[in-house]
Amino acid sequence: MNTVASHAAVATHRGRRPAAARSQTAASPACWNAHVEVCSDAALRVHDGEQSFEVRRAASCLLLPAPGDQVACVRTGPQEVWVLAVLQRAADTPAVLQCDGALEIKATTLCLRSERLDVVAEHAVLTVGVAELIGRQLRAVATTVKIVGSVLTSVMDRVTHFSRQYQRTTKGTDRVSAIHIECEAEQLLRMQAEHVLANGSKLVKTRGAQIHFG
């Protein structure tokens, strides 16, 4: 009787695992693949071929899922399913990296290569030690432009400037050197100084309907 009972106990022990082991296996995470049905700010829903359910995007999944994507899912609880990564998507679907909160990228060298680069921000601050901008064309459109510095040097083949009003103040020497200088005013040309010198090595000519001196 003892031998039969012991064999029955062994068979029962082999056929059924303890309750603690069964609960541990049931609580272990399960991973599978699914396809995204709906992706919006309000909800993220996937379909695994049998049923569809709402999931949450993991913090490590920076690539924002899009409808039709094949994603990797993991279950960490009875009502808790996470999307870990986007495995595959259509070639014509754009890729969007999105994270909740602030994002900071740190690297010794960071390189961006693209045929077109668009940066959209309400407020942008660029702080660098030395900056170089090299391009074939540069176009800047702004309501107000302010440049503050100690030295400004520009080299151009041709400079064209148009403004409704132009005012310049120099607290030192303002010198213009050119082969030919023309100053033209439609109504009034006025020159005022403590001393005015006009020196022509060959000719000084003044012409007008009336000429007043003194």
Backbone hydrogen bonds, N-H to C=O, Kabsch-Sander energy under -0.5 kcal/mol:
donor,donor_aa,acceptor,acceptor_aa,energy
5,A,1,M,-2.2
6,S,2,N,-2.1
7,H,3,T,-2.1
8,A,4,V,-2.2
9,A,5,A,-2.1
10,V,6,S,-2.2
11,A,7,H,-2.5
12,T,8,A,-2.5
13,H,9,A,-2.3
14,R,10,V,-2.4
15,G,11,A,-2.2
16,R,12,T,-1.7
22,R,18,P,-2.1
23,S,19,A,-2.3
24,Q,20,A,-1.9
25,T,21,A,-2.2
26,A,22,R,-2.2
27,A,23,S,-1.7
28,S,24,Q,-0.7
28,S,25,T,-0.7
30,A,75,R,-0.8
32,W,73,C,-1.8
34,A,71,V,-2.1
35,H,47,H,-2.7
36,V,69,D,-2.3
37,E,45,R,-3.0
38,V,45,R,-1.5
40,S,43,A,-2.5
45,R,38,V,-2.7
46,V,53,F,-2.3
47,H,35,H,-2.8
48,D,51,Q,-2.0
53,F,46,V,-2.0
55,V,44,L,-3.0
56,R,81,V,-2.1
58,A,83,V,-2.3
61,C,58,A,-1.2
62,L,60,S,-1.5
64,L,62,L,-0.6
64,L,96,V,-3.5
68,G,36,V,-2.5
69,D,66,A,-2.2
70,Q,88,Q,-2.9
71,V,34,A,-2.9
71,V,69,D,-0.6
72,A,85,A,-2.4
73,C,32,W,-3.2
73,C,71,V,-0.5
74,V,82,W,-2.1
75,R,30,A,-2.0
76,T,74,V,-0.6
76,T,80,E,-2.1
77,G,80,E,-1.2
80,E,77,G,-1.1
82,W,74,V,-2.9
83,V,56,R,-2.8
84,L,72,A,-2.9
84,L,82,W,-0.6
85,A,72,A,-0.8
87,L,70,Q,-2.6
87,L,85,A,-0.6
88,Q,70,Q,-1.6
93,T,90,A,-1.2
98,Q,62,L,-2.9
98,Q,96,V,-0.5
127,T,125,V,-0.5
128,V,126,L,-0.5
175,R,173,T,-0.6
200,G,198,A,-0.5
